[in-house]
């Protein structure tokens, strides 16, 4: 009894859930005299989502391999949660066997841990010290310890839930303050999206965080920001969604967990089997995109707190993006207003004075008979006329800049620069012909999307040390060539990238061709009519 009381007191020493779970197993091993102990947490799919062990060091655990998920005798306790005591674990009809390098275990005792009448998990004890079996007294002590553990686990879960909610709220406020208070962040970090993704990655404990912005084509999104070790491989790519989970998120604003990320990322990704949490970035009816959080399966599922606080974080982010956009529009309006004022001053004051000075100089010619002096006056008046013409051109350019769109050549340059951020070299960009004369916005967006997707494929898959991007306009036809000297391929890998580029060309009445081999690299040729 003294040992049981000491174990119960020890459970209340820490409110961290992971620490409490480990302390439960350690106390049980010490109290019952077991060499090995474990606590399996039952997940939503009735399998073990967490497995905490005592008695097996890290080196041996790596040799054994993946942790159990609930087969054999462990699964029996999940299906029938009541105490189970065995003389020889390996002789039970449901015994699943031990993996290679696993220590031999004979005697076994397992009891369920209940939290508010719900089975939270099971406590397992094996290999009674001295070689004997676990006794009735051991079983009673284990059940008493499991009951106390249920209370401690519930308190730890409540504490962990409150702490995580506070962390999510703090992250929401920090992101909003950063977006509104730091003028360099929106432009210096991809409009602040990378910073937002990094904070969501931190609070959710995910492997990868991606922020998606919707394209003009329905169900097509561009990855505009990300955080995590794999983020550079994904930023700039296009993803096509056609799933009920996505529709539900967009329609309701609630977060959703997708158990198999391949429906969003494709089957060719290393993270395709990860769990995916989808969060809508919307506020007051304005949709700013989606936040995707990926967590590898061995890291467990997303908690209820993540599902509830994710949309709160998303609404704060959407509001911050909307306020930042309004702030930038106000700054642009101030610049345009100032340009209008300068244009008026140049027209009303400077040009009028120059014109009056020119007339005054010309009037001097009637008083001069010397030819050289007359030629000098003529030269001065010609220079004044040229200055007036240049000032008028400046006035027109100042007035037009308030409504003019950014040149397509500049947008192409920015797209290539953004897509090549993870490269150790700079791609060669060639622009030929009247590219800036393309005024149709749909054509321009398709050109930029083609460059983004093609360059992303070359960066991620080719292994090239040289990439060439060429954009040309000739005879009412725009052509794009993206060529690398990488490994190439004989058969294209499955995915939506090449399909999207083909679809974009076809929608404009153009063509798309792929030429690739393992020796020469890959060349993507895309054409479409313009003007």
Buried (B, 14 or more C-beta within 10 A) or exposed (E): EEBBEEBBEBBBEBBEBEEBBBBBBBBBBBBBBBBBBBBBBBBEEEBBBBBBBBBBEEEEBEEBEEBBBBBBBBBBBBEEBEBBBBEEBBEBEEBBEBEEEBEEBBBBBBBBBBBEEEBBBBBBBBBBEEEEBBEEEBBEBBBBBBEBBBBBBBBBBEBBBEBBBEBBBEBBEEBBEBBBEEEEBBEEBBBBBBBBBBBBBEBBBBBBBBBBBBBEBEEBBBBBBBBBEBBBBBBBBBBBBEBEBBEBBBEEBBBBBBBBBBBBBBEEBEBBBBBBBBBBBBBEEEBBBBBBBBBBEEBBBBBEBBBBBBBBBBBBBBBBBBBBBEBBEEEEEEEBEEBBEBBEEBBEEBBEEBEEEBEEBBEEEEEEEEEEEEEEBEEBBEEBEEBBEEBBEEBEEBBEEBEEEEEBBEBBBEBBEBBBEEBEEEBEBEBEBBBBEBEEEEBBBBBBBBBBBBBBBBBBBBEBEBBBBBBBBEEEBBBBBBBBBBBBBEEEEEBBBBEBBBBBBEEBEBBBEBEBEEEEBBBBBBBBEBE
